[in-house]
Structures are given as structure tokens and as C-alpha cells.
Amino acid sequence: MATNGSVDTAAASDNFFEIDGFKRTVRRAEDGMHQCGELIKMMQERAEIEKDYAKRLRVWSKKWADNAEKGYILCTSTFTPLTWSVLIVRLFSG
């Protein structure tokens, strides 16, 4: 409501039941559909990144597990190839 007692025309024109009053509601629905589409795209991109990361991590884990089994990792008196293999399995088994 305006300060002089008259009805605020902006608020009155937002009434759903006035002529063309539904346009605001339709616009909100369209915007919501667009935002949902963008959210789906974002989640799909994230899923692809996670999938690629998991694949690369499996390759990396296998590489170092194979090296540990072959004894390529420097062995000290406390860390033998078997110890490295157990460590890698425990780290990446979940």
C-alpha cells in the first residue's frame, strides 16, 4: 500500500486472477524447469568426473600394488614387499 492511502499498483497487478496475472506463475514454473535441467547437467558432469577419477585411481593402485609385490619399492627392515602390499590393500579396500 502506498503512503498516501492509495493501492499499490505493482502489488495489485501480481494477482493471479487478474488479466494476465497467471504469467508470473507460468514464468516461475518455466524457470524452475530450467533450473532442474541445469542441476541435472551439473550432476551428470560430476558423475563423469567421479567415474574418471575412480578409473584412474584403480590403475594407480594396481601399478603400486604390482610394484610392491615385485619388490620394486625400497625395502627397509620394517617395510617388506608384503608389508607394502598389505598397506595398499587396506588403504584402498574401503
C-alpha positions in Angstrom: 0.0 0.0 0.0 1.3 3.4 -0.9 1.9 6.1 1.8 -1.0 8.3 0.6 -3.6 5.6 1.2 -3.9 4.5 -2.5 -3.5 0.9 -3.5 0.0 0.0 -4.8 -0.5 -0.9 -8.5 2.5 -3.2 -8.5 1.1 -5.4 -5.8 -2.4 -5.4 -7.4 -1.1 -6.5 -10.8 0.6 -9.6 -9.2 -2.8 -11.1 -8.5 -3.1 -14.5 -10.2 -6.8 -13.9 -11.1 -6.3 -10.6 -12.8 -5.9 -10.3 -16.6 -2.5 -11.9 -17.5 -1.9 -12.5 -13.8 -1.0 -16.1 -14.5 2.1 -15.1 -16.4 4.2 -14.7 -13.3 3.3 -18.2 -12.1 4.0 -19.6 -15.6 7.4 -17.8 -15.6 8.3 -19.3 -12.2 7.4 -22.8 -13.4 9.5 -22.3 -16.6 12.4 -21.0 -14.5 12.1 -24.0 -12.2 12.2 -26.4 -15.1 15.3 -24.6 -16.5 17.0 -24.8 -13.1 16.2 -28.5 -12.8 17.7 -29.1 -16.2 20.9 -27.2 -15.2 21.1 -29.3 -11.9 20.8 -32.5 -13.9 23.6 -31.4 -16.2 25.8 -30.4 -13.2 25.2 -33.8 -11.6 26.0 -35.7 -14.8 29.2 -33.8 -15.3 30.2 -34.5 -11.6 29.4 -38.2 -12.2 31.7 -38.3 -15.2 34.5 -36.7 -13.2 34.0 -39.2 -10.4 33.9 -42.1 -12.8 37.2 -41.0 -14.4 38.8 -40.4 -11.0 37.8 -43.9 -9.9 39.2 -45.5 -13.1 42.5 -43.6 -12.7 42.7 -44.5 -9.0 42.3 -48.2 -9.8 45.1 -48.0 -12.4 47.3 -46.2 -9.9 46.5 -48.6 -7.1 47.2 -51.7 -9.4 50.5 -50.1 -10.5 51.8 -49.6 -7.0 50.4 -52.9 -5.7 52.2 -54.8 -8.6 55.4 -52.9 -7.8 55.1 -53.8 -4.1 54.6 -57.5 -5.0 57.6 -57.5 -7.2 59.7 -55.8 -4.6 60.4 -52.6 -6.5 59.6 -50.5 -3.6 62.6 -49.9 -1.4 62.5 -52.3 1.5 63.8 -51.4 4.9 64.0 -53.7 7.9 60.4 -52.8 8.9 58.7 -52.5 5.5 59.0 -55.6 3.3 57.2 -56.0 0.0 54.5 -58.0 1.8 54.0 -55.1 4.3 53.6 -52.7 1.4 51.0 -54.9 -0.3 49.0 -55.2 2.9 49.2 -51.5 3.4 48.0 -50.8 -0.1 45.1 -53.3 0.2 44.0 -51.8 3.5 44.1 -48.3 2.2 42.1 -48.9 -0.9 39.8 -51.7 0.1 37.4 -49.3 1.7 
